[in-house]
Amino acid sequence: MTDACVGFKFPELLNYVGVTFEVAMHLPQTPSGRSSLHVKNLETDLPLFAHCTGDLANNVDFGTVSFRSSNMPIEVRVSFEA
């Protein structure tokens, strides 16, 4: 499990016996001279997968974001500066 997902709980899978795997998406490094990476649009639609992120607020500037999963939890960590 990736560092972003450490501590992420999957109670549905505690007694699961079978094949499991993880899909990881890595965003590119921030271009030099810029304070954050700009991503115009990010969408997922993975009904059988949980989604979890690290704190993206200081590293990525999103135009729009949509995470979808009908059968598993979604956990997104964001901190805001006032």
N, C-alpha and C positions, 0 to 999 in steps of 0.2 A: 504494500500500500504506500502511496506517495506521502511525503512529509505533510502536505496540505490536508491529508485525510487522517492523520494520527489523532486518535481520540474520537473519530467519527464512528457512531454506533450503528450496527446493522442487526437489530434484534431478530429480524425475520430469518437471518442466515445462521444463527448460533448453532443450530442442530442440523444444518444442511450438509448432506453428503453427496458429493458429485464434483463435476468440473466447475471451477470458478476462474474468472480472469478479470483483469482490470484494463480499461482503456484510458490512456493518459493523453492530454493535449498540452503541449508546451508552446507558449507564446515566444516569439523572438525577443532578443535583447533590445533594450531601448536604444534607438539610434544615437550616436554620439552627438552632443550638443542639445539634446532634447531632454526634458525632465521626465516625460512619460511616453509610453507607446500609445499611439492612437489606433483604435480598432473601430471602424465605422459600424459594423454590425456583427454580432456573434449570436448564433442560434444553435440549439441542440434539440433533438427530439428522440430520446433514447428511453422508451418506456420500461425496459427491463434493467436499467442501470441507475444506480445512485449517482448523484452529482455532488462533489464537494470541492471547494476552492480554498486557496490561501487568501490572505488579505490582498486584494488587487487594487485598492484605492490609491496607493502611492506609486504604483508602477504602470497602470494601464488606464487610459481614458477611453471609455466606450461611448459610441453614439447611441446604440441600442443593444440590449442584451435580453435573450429569452432562453431560459433553461426549461425543458419539459421532460417529465418522467411521470407516468401514471401509476407505476407499481412500486416505486422505490423513493426514498427521501431525497430532498435537495437541501444542501447546506451551503450558503454563500457567506463569506466573511468580508465585511467592508467596514472601514472606519472613515469617518468624515471629519474634516477640519473645518471649524467655524470661522 
